[in-house]
Amino acid sequence: MKPPPDSLPEALQNHLSTNSSADVPSLAQYVDQGTALVTPEAIAALRGLHAPLLAKIAAVADSAVLRQRLELLTSYFMATSDAPTDATTQREVAFALLYFLKGFDRIPDSVPEVGLLDDAMIVQTVLQRHETVLEAHAMRQGRGQAGAR
């Protein structure tokens, strides 16, 4: 389920929907640009989509690792509800979850064996950038390692 179009800023909606990488030379820059567009309104919208997010994560059948990583990001995101919405980790995690949730993908999720590859790459980038914070959260939640490697 994708976020309702009016609940996310238009610039973020456009960034999430882009199918061209001509203006974004690297995955890291794509994540950076998307994260810069995550507003307090986008964070509130994502919080309101907790149940659909969990349902979409549960439906990830091809990769237990991706499912676990998405569960970790979701757990961290929901646990930081009182954190300032400009916290970099929270905004990057929100961007990764919004990318996963949205209806349009660079690689459609329905393509067997590779459909979730773009989602996994975004998630991996965020996990690597915030490994220490997410590892600490995973340990507090009794989840063991964050799986960023």
Contacts in CASP RR format, 6 or more apart in sequence:
PFRMAT RR
TARGET T0000
AUTHOR 0000-0000-0000
METHOD contacts of the structure
MODEL  1
MKPPPDSLPEALQNHLSTNSSADVPSLAQYVDQGTALVTPEAIAALRGLH
APLLAKIAAVADSAVLRQRLELLTSYFMATSDAPTDATTQREVAFALLYF
LKGFDRIPDSVPEVGLLDDAMIVQTVLQRHETVLEAHAMRQGRGQAGAR
1 49 0 8 1.000
1 52 0 8 1.000
1 55 0 8 1.000
1 56 0 8 1.000
1 101 0 8 1.000
2 101 0 8 1.000
2 102 0 8 1.000
2 103 0 8 1.000
2 104 0 8 1.000
3 45 0 8 1.000
3 46 0 8 1.000
3 49 0 8 1.000
3 98 0 8 1.000
3 101 0 8 1.000
3 102 0 8 1.000
4 45 0 8 1.000
5 13 0 8 1.000
7 41 0 8 1.000
7 42 0 8 1.000
7 45 0 8 1.000
8 16 0 8 1.000
8 41 0 8 1.000
8 42 0 8 1.000
8 45 0 8 1.000
8 98 0 8 1.000
9 37 0 8 1.000
9 39 0 8 1.000
9 41 0 8 1.000
9 42 0 8 1.000
11 37 0 8 1.000
12 34 0 8 1.000
12 37 0 8 1.000
12 38 0 8 1.000
12 39 0 8 1.000
12 42 0 8 1.000
12 98 0 8 1.000
15 33 0 8 1.000
15 34 0 8 1.000
15 37 0 8 1.000
16 34 0 8 1.000
16 98 0 8 1.000
16 99 0 8 1.000
16 102 0 8 1.000
16 104 0 8 1.000
17 102 0 8 1.000
17 104 0 8 1.000
18 24 0 8 1.000
19 104 0 8 1.000
19 106 0 8 1.000
21 30 0 8 1.000
21 106 0 8 1.000
24 30 0 8 1.000
24 33 0 8 1.000
27 121 0 8 1.000
27 122 0 8 1.000
27 125 0 8 1.000
28 125 0 8 1.000
30 122 0 8 1.000
31 92 0 8 1.000
31 95 0 8 1.000
31 96 0 8 1.000
31 122 0 8 1.000
31 125 0 8 1.000
31 126 0 8 1.000
34 95 0 8 1.000
35 88 0 8 1.000
35 91 0 8 1.000
35 92 0 8 1.000
35 95 0 8 1.000
37 95 0 8 1.000
38 91 0 8 1.000
38 94 0 8 1.000
38 95 0 8 1.000
38 98 0 8 1.000
39 85 0 8 1.000
40 85 0 8 1.000
42 94 0 8 1.000
42 98 0 8 1.000
43 85 0 8 1.000
43 90 0 8 1.000
43 91 0 8 1.000
43 94 0 8 1.000
46 53 0 8 1.000
46 77 0 8 1.000
46 94 0 8 1.000
46 97 0 8 1.000
46 98 0 8 1.000
46 101 0 8 1.000
47 77 0 8 1.000
47 78 0 8 1.000
47 81 0 8 1.000
49 101 0 8 1.000
50 74 0 8 1.000
50 78 0 8 1.000
52 101 0 8 1.000
53 74 0 8 1.000
53 97 0 8 1.000
53 100 0 8 1.000
53 101 0 8 1.000
54 74 0 8 1.000
56 100 0 8 1.000
56 101 0 8 1.000
57 67 0 8 1.000
57 70 0 8 1.000
57 71 0 8 1.000
57 74 0 8 1.000
57 100 0 8 1.000
58 67 0 8 1.000
60 66 0 8 1.000
60 67 0 8 1.000
60 70 0 8 1.000
60 116 0 8 1.000
62 113 0 8 1.000
62 116 0 8 1.000
63 116 0 8 1.000
63 120 0 8 1.000
65 147 0 8 1.000
66 116 0 8 1.000
66 119 0 8 1.000
66 120 0 8 1.000
66 123 0 8 1.000
68 147 0 8 1.000
69 120 0 8 1.000
69 123 0 8 1.000
69 124 0 8 1.000
69 127 0 8 1.000
69 146 0 8 1.000
69 147 0 8 1.000
70 97 0 8 1.000
70 100 0 8 1.000
70 123 0 8 1.000
72 127 0 8 1.000
72 134 0 8 1.000
72 137 0 8 1.000
72 138 0 8 1.000
72 143 0 8 1.000
72 146 0 8 1.000
72 147 0 8 1.000
73 93 0 8 1.000
73 96 0 8 1.000
73 97 0 8 1.000
73 123 0 8 1.000
73 126 0 8 1.000
73 127 0 8 1.000
73 134 0 8 1.000
74 97 0 8 1.000
75 137 0 8 1.000
75 141 0 8 1.000
75 143 0 8 1.000
76 89 0 8 1.000
76 90 0 8 1.000
76 93 0 8 1.000
76 133 0 8 1.000
76 134 0 8 1.000
76 137 0 8 1.000
77 90 0 8 1.000
77 93 0 8 1.000
77 94 0 8 1.000
77 97 0 8 1.000
79 137 0 8 1.000
79 141 0 8 1.000
80 87 0 8 1.000
80 89 0 8 1.000
80 90 0 8 1.000
80 93 0 8 1.000
83 90 0 8 1.000
84 90 0 8 1.000
85 91 0 8 1.000
88 130 0 8 1.000
89 130 0 8 1.000
89 133 0 8 1.000
89 134 0 8 1.000
92 126 0 8 1.000
92 129 0 8 1.000
92 130 0 8 1.000
93 126 0 8 1.000
93 130 0 8 1.000
95 122 0 8 1.000
95 126 0 8 1.000
96 122 0 8 1.000
96 123 0 8 1.000
96 125 0 8 1.000
96 126 0 8 1.000
99 118 0 8 1.000
99 119 0 8 1.000
99 122 0 8 1.000
100 119 0 8 1.000
100 122 0 8 1.000
100 123 0 8 1.000
105 115 0 8 1.000
105 118 0 8 1.000
105 119 0 8 1.000
106 118 0 8 1.000
107 114 0 8 1.000
107 115 0 8 1.000
107 116 0 8 1.000
107 117 0 8 1.000
107 118 0 8 1.000
108 115 0 8 1.000
109 115 0 8 1.000
109 116 0 8 1.000
109 119 0 8 1.000
124 148 0 8 1.000
127 134 0 8 1.000
127 146 0 8 1.000
127 147 0 8 1.000
127 148 0 8 1.000
128 148 0 8 1.000
131 146 0 8 1.000
131 148 0 8 1.000
134 146 0 8 1.000
134 148 0 8 1.000
135 145 0 8 1.000
135 146 0 8 1.000
135 148 0 8 1.000
137 146 0 8 1.000
138 144 0 8 1.000
138 145 0 8 1.000
138 146 0 8 1.000
138 147 0 8 1.000
END
